[in-house]
Amino acid sequence: MPAVPEAVVRILLVDDDEIDRESMVRFVRDCQLPYEIHAVATRREALDLLDRMPFDIVLVDFELPDGSGLDLL
């Protein structure tokens, strides 16, 4: 019987700190987690992505350059 592929969890990370974004993306990649992670820096970029695809998890920094994380949620 063929193996059933693991479900991929799609994550949206919204954080204006480039080092934090890169660290999270690197962690997911290095641990070979079954996650598809999209990282953006602004509320606007997040809204654009949310218009194009669904996400299972959204991780949001509270203070963004163009609004708060709560406004985004």
C-alpha positions in Angstrom: 0.0 0.0 0.0 1.5 3.4 -0.9 2.3 5.8 1.9 -0.3 8.6 2.5 1.5 12.0 2.2 1.4 14.0 5.4 -0.9 17.0 5.4 0.9 20.2 4.9 0.0 23.0 7.4 0.1 26.4 5.7 1.4 29.1 8.0 1.4 32.9 7.5 4.1 34.7 9.6 3.6 38.5 9.8 6.6 40.2 11.5 8.4 43.4 10.6 11.7 42.1 12.1 13.6 40.5 9.2 15.8 38.4 11.6 12.8 37.0 13.3 11.1 36.1 10.0 14.3 34.5 8.6 14.8 32.5 11.9 11.3 31.0 11.8 11.6 30.1 8.1 15.0 28.5 8.7 13.7 26.6 11.7 10.8 25.1 9.7 13.2 24.2 6.8 16.0 22.8 9.0 13.6 20.7 11.1 11.9 19.4 7.9 8.5 20.1 9.4 5.5 19.5 7.2 4.7 23.2 7.1 4.5 25.6 4.2 5.5 29.0 5.7 5.0 32.4 4.1 6.7 35.3 5.8 5.8 38.9 5.2 6.7 42.2 7.0 3.5 44.3 6.8 -0.3 44.1 7.3 -0.8 45.0 3.7 1.4 42.1 2.4 -0.5 39.8 4.7 -3.9 40.9 3.5 -2.7 40.5 -0.1 -1.7 36.9 0.6 -4.9 36.1 2.5 -6.9 37.2 -0.5 -5.0 34.7 -2.6 -4.9 31.6 -0.4 -6.1 30.2 2.9 -3.9 29.6 5.9 -4.2 27.2 8.8 -2.2 29.3 11.2 -1.4 33.0 11.3 1.4 34.2 13.6 1.3 38.0 13.9 3.6 40.5 15.6 1.5 43.0 17.6 3.2 46.2 16.2 3.6 46.4 12.5 4.7 49.4 10.4 1.2 49.8 8.9 -1.1 48.9 11.8 -1.4 46.5 14.6 -1.5 42.7 14.5 -4.9 42.8 16.1 -6.2 45.0 13.2 -5.0 42.3 10.8 -6.7 39.5 12.7 
